[in-house]
Amino acid sequence: MKEHSFFLQVGFTSKDSGCIQQANAFRMEFDRLLADTISLSNGVVSPSVLQSGEVVTPFTLKAEMASAYFTGVNIPINLTEAETGLMGDISMIVNPVIEQKVFMLNQRAMALTRALAQFKTKLLSDVISCRIFTTNYPLLIDHILREAKLYFQLVKRLQNREEIDLEREAYEQETFWNRIMAEHSKFIRGLLDPTEDQLINTANNFGNEFDKLTKEAKEAMDNAMPISKVTDDSLKATIEISKFKAQGTQGLVECKIKSIIIPLLGDHTLREANHYLRLLKIFRKGV
């Protein structure tokens, strides 16, 4: 969410200084929330999350430094350094003190995410009706709005202590994330320099593949077919797109790719692919 705020912030023109300030305020609030989350996480978070590449990648720090340099926005890299040093634990011992702190943290996350979603909703409406110009695609604004809504719902379910039905979760998450992966591919395709033919073709192929997988996940849900085949196909495709995004992010931080992609956007999409990979492995085992 803090990176969404950053992408919005750097996409406005100087005329819309109010929007820049609003996005910046959201970014800094999420920085504070993340800092508190990191301090609570040490020694209690699942090692599989820390090892997945969804928290930090080998490129996150460099991508943040490059993006701060390009934009003049102060991105606190100390948070990424702290994340890199986190220790995991699998013991799952219930600690009432931590539980209470996490509950309060979740309340803050929900309030902040709800406010950010409202900001994104208004922005999308203004962009579509030509009341405002931004260098962010309307689809990208819609994309990060859907992610905010999913995040809000997940935290809300945690707060309500809802039981998770793994099979239903697999249908819903695979429909959601396959669409996200398809859109990432299309954003990458559209932000590459027109001379980057090979990368454009690869991104386009991934877009088509994940569009097909989104359709299959929806069909599986509607027909109540087993999700296992979609899970296997999605896993294979996500492993490949994760490699593509890793190479792309490395190319961006090393200045080897011609594009208008801010390096942190590359790393952001890579971490989301790695998050989805971890989910797919859970679904494959459990469904």
C-alpha positions in Angstrom: 0.0 0.0 0.0 2.9 2.4 0.7 4.3 1.7 -2.7 0.9 2.2 -4.4 0.9 5.6 -2.7 4.4 6.3 -4.0 3.4 5.3 -7.6 0.4 7.6 -7.4 2.5 10.4 -5.9 5.1 10.5 -8.7 2.5 10.2 -11.4 0.8 13.6 -10.9 1.8 16.8 -12.6 2.9 19.8 -10.6 -0.6 21.4 -11.1 -2.1 18.7 -8.8 0.1 19.5 -5.8 -2.8 18.7 -3.4 -3.0 15.1 -4.8 0.8 14.8 -4.5 0.6 15.8 -0.8 -2.3 13.5 -0.1 -0.5 10.5 -1.7 2.7 11.4 0.1 0.8 11.5 3.5 -0.6 8.1 2.8 2.9 6.8 1.9 4.3 8.1 5.2 1.4 6.7 7.2 2.0 3.2 5.7 5.7 3.6 6.4 4.9 4.0 10.0 2.5 1.1 9.9 5.1 -1.1 8.2 7.7 0.0 10.8 5.4 -1.2 13.6 4.6 -4.4 11.8 8.3 -5.2 11.3 9.1 -4.7 15.0 6.2 -7.0 16.0 7.1 -9.6 13.4 10.6 -10.5 14.6 10.8 -14.0 15.9 7.1 -14.8 15.3 6.6 -14.5 11.6 6.5 -17.7 9.5 9.9 -18.6 8.0 8.2 -19.6 4.7 7.0 -16.0 4.3 10.5 -14.6 4.9 12.1 -17.1 2.5 9.5 -16.6 -0.3 10.9 -13.3 -1.7 7.5 -11.5 -1.1 8.9 -9.4 1.7 12.3 -8.4 0.1 14.1 -9.6 -3.0 17.8 -9.2 -3.9 16.8 -6.0 -5.8 14.5 -4.2 -3.3 17.1 -2.0 -1.7 18.7 -1.0 -5.0 15.3 -0.4 -6.6 14.3 1.9 -3.6 17.6 3.8 -3.8 17.3 4.3 -7.6 13.6 5.3 -7.3 14.4 7.8 -4.5 17.2 9.3 -6.6 15.0 9.6 -9.7 12.0 11.2 -7.9 13.4 13.0 -4.9 11.0 11.2 -2.6 12.5 10.1 0.6 12.0 6.3 0.7 13.1 4.9 4.1 15.5 2.1 3.1 16.0 1.3 6.8 12.6 -0.5 6.7 13.9 -2.8 4.0 17.1 -3.4 5.9 15.1 -4.3 9.0 13.0 -6.7 6.9 16.1 -8.4 5.6 17.2 -9.0 9.2 13.9 -10.5 10.4 14.0 -13.9 12.1 11.2 -16.5 11.6 9.7 -19.0 14.0 7.4 -22.0 13.4 6.4 -22.7 17.0 3.0 -20.8 16.8 2.9 -20.2 20.6 -0.1 -18.0 21.5 1.1 -14.8 23.2 -1.9 -12.7 24.4 0.3 -9.5 24.5 1.4 -9.8 20.9 -2.1 -10.9 19.9 -3.6 -7.7 21.4 -0.9 -5.6 19.7 -1.6 -7.3 16.3 -5.3 -6.6 16.8 -4.6 -2.9 17.3 -2.2 -2.9 14.3 -4.9 -4.5 12.1 -7.4 -1.9 13.1 -5.0 0.8 12.0 -4.3 -1.1 8.8 -8.0 -1.3 8.0 -8.7 2.4 8.7 -5.8 3.5 6.6 -6.5 1.1 3.7 -10.1 2.2 3.6 -9.1 5.8 3.3 -6.5 5.0 0.6 -9.2 3.0 -1.3 -11.5 6.1 -1.2 -8.6 8.2 -2.6 -8.0 5.7 -5.4 -11.7 5.5 -6.2 -12.0 9.3 -6.6 -8.8 9.5 -8.6 -10.0 6.7 -11.0 -13.3 8.6 -11.5 -11.4 11.9 -12.2 -9.0 10.3 -14.6 -11.7 8.5 -16.6 -13.8 11.7 -16.8 -10.7 13.8 -17.9 -10.8 16.0 -14.8 -7.2 15.1 -14.0 -4.1 13.8 -15.8 -1.6 11.3 -14.4 1.1 9.2 -16.0 -0.5 6.1 -14.3 -2.8 4.1 -16.6 -6.5 4.1 -15.5 -6.1 0.3 -15.4 -3.2 0.6 -13.0 -5.3 2.8 -10.6 -8.2 0.2 -10.9 -5.6 -2.6 -10.3 -4.2 -1.1 -7.1 -7.7 -0.3 -5.9 -8.7 -4.0 -6.2 -5.5 -4.9 -4.3 -6.5 -2.5 -1.5 -10.0 -4.0 -1.3 -8.5 -7.5 -1.1 -6.1 -6.5 1.6 -8.9 -4.8 3.6 -11.0 -8.0 3.4 -8.2 -10.3 4.4 -7.4 -8.2 7.5 -11.1 -8.0 8.3 -11.4 -11.8 8.2 -8.4 -12.1 10.5 -10.0 -9.6 12.9 -13.2 -11.6 12.9 -11.3 -14.9 13.3 -12.9 -16.5 10.3 -12.1 -20.1 9.5 -10.6 -20.4 6.0 -12.0 -22.9 3.6 -8.8 -23.7 1.6 -10.7 -24.9 -1.6 -12.9 -21.8 -1.8 -9.8 -19.7 -1.1 -7.9 -21.4 -4.0 -10.7 -20.6 -6.5 -11.0 -17.0 -5.3 -7.3 -16.2 -5.0 -6.3 -17.8 -8.3 -9.0 -15.9 -10.1 -7.7 -12.7 -8.4 -4.0 -13.2 -8.8 -4.0 -14.6 -12.3 -5.8 -11.4 -13.4 -3.2 -9.3 -11.5 -0.3 -11.2 -13.2 -2.0 -10.6 -16.6 -2.2 -6.9 -15.9 1.4 -6.6 -14.6 2.4 -8.1 -18.0 0.4 -5.5 -19.9 1.8 -2.6 -17.8 5.3 -3.8 -18.4 4.5 -4.2 -22.1 3.2 -0.6 -22.3 6.0 1.0 -20.3 8.9 -0.5 -22.2 10.6 1.6 -24.9 9.1 0.7 -28.3 12.6 -0.6 -29.4 12.6 -3.3 -26.7 10.9 -5.8 -29.1 11.8 -9.0 -27.4 10.8 -7.9 -24.0 7.5 -6.5 -25.3 6.7 -9.8 -27.0 7.5 -11.8 -23.9 5.4 -9.5 -21.7 2.6 -9.8 -24.3 2.7 -13.6 -24.2 2.5 -13.6 -20.4 -0.5 -11.3 -20.6 -2.3 -13.7 -22.9 -1.3 -16.7 -20.8 -2.6 -15.2 -17.6 -5.8 -13.9 -19.2 -6.4 -17.6 -20.2 -5.7 -18.8 -16.7 -8.0 -16.2 -15.2 -10.8 -17.4 -17.4 -10.1 -21.0 -16.4 -10.1 -20.2 -12.7 -13.5 -18.4 -13.1 -14.9 -21.4 -15.1 -13.6 -23.8 -12.4 -15.4 -21.7 -9.8 -18.7 -21.5 -11.8 -18.8 -25.2 -12.7 -17.4 -26.2 -9.3 -14.8 -28.2 -11.2 -11.6 -29.3 -9.3 -9.2 -26.4 -9.1 -6.1 -28.7 -9.1 -5.4 -28.4 -12.9 -5.7 -24.6 -12.8 -3.4 -24.6 -9.7 -0.8 -26.6 -11.5 -0.9 -24.5 -14.7 -0.9 -21.3 -12.6 2.1 -22.5 -10.6 4.1 -23.2 -13.8 3.2 -19.8 -15.3 3.9 -17.9 -12.1 7.4 -19.5 -11.7 8.1 -18.3 -15.3 6.8 -14.8 -14.8 8.7 -14.5 -11.5 11.9 -15.2 -13.4 11.0 -12.7 -16.1 10.2 -10.0 -13.5 13.5 -10.8 -11.6 15.5 -10.4 -14.8 13.5 -7.2 -15.7 14.0 -5.7 -12.2 17.8 -6.5 -12.4 17.9 -4.9 -15.9 16.1 -1.7 -14.5 18.4 -1.3 -11.5 21.5 -1.9 -13.7 20.2 0.5 -16.4 20.2 -2.2 -19.1 16.6 -1.8 -20.2 15.1 1.1 -22.0 11.7 2.0 -20.5 9.7 4.5 -18.4 9.3 1.9 -15.6 10.3 3.2 -12.2 12.7 0.5 -10.7 10.5 0.0 -7.6 7.5 -0.9 -9.8 9.5 -3.8 -11.2 10.5 -5.0 -7.7 6.9 -4.5 -6.5 5.5 -6.8 -9.2 8.2 -9.4 -8.5 7.3 -9.5 -4.8 3.6 -10.0 -5.7 4.5 -12.9 -8.1 6.5 -14.4 -5.2 3.6 -14.0 -2.8 1.3 -15.7 -5.3 3.8 -18.5 -5.7 3.7 -19.2 -2.0 -0.1 -19.3 -2.0 -0.2 -21.7 -5.0 2.2 -24.1 -3.2 -0.2 -24.1 -0.2 -3.2 -24.7 -2.5 -1.4 -27.5 -4.3 -0.7 -29.3 -1.0 -4.0 -28.6 0.7 -6.8 -29.0 -2.0 
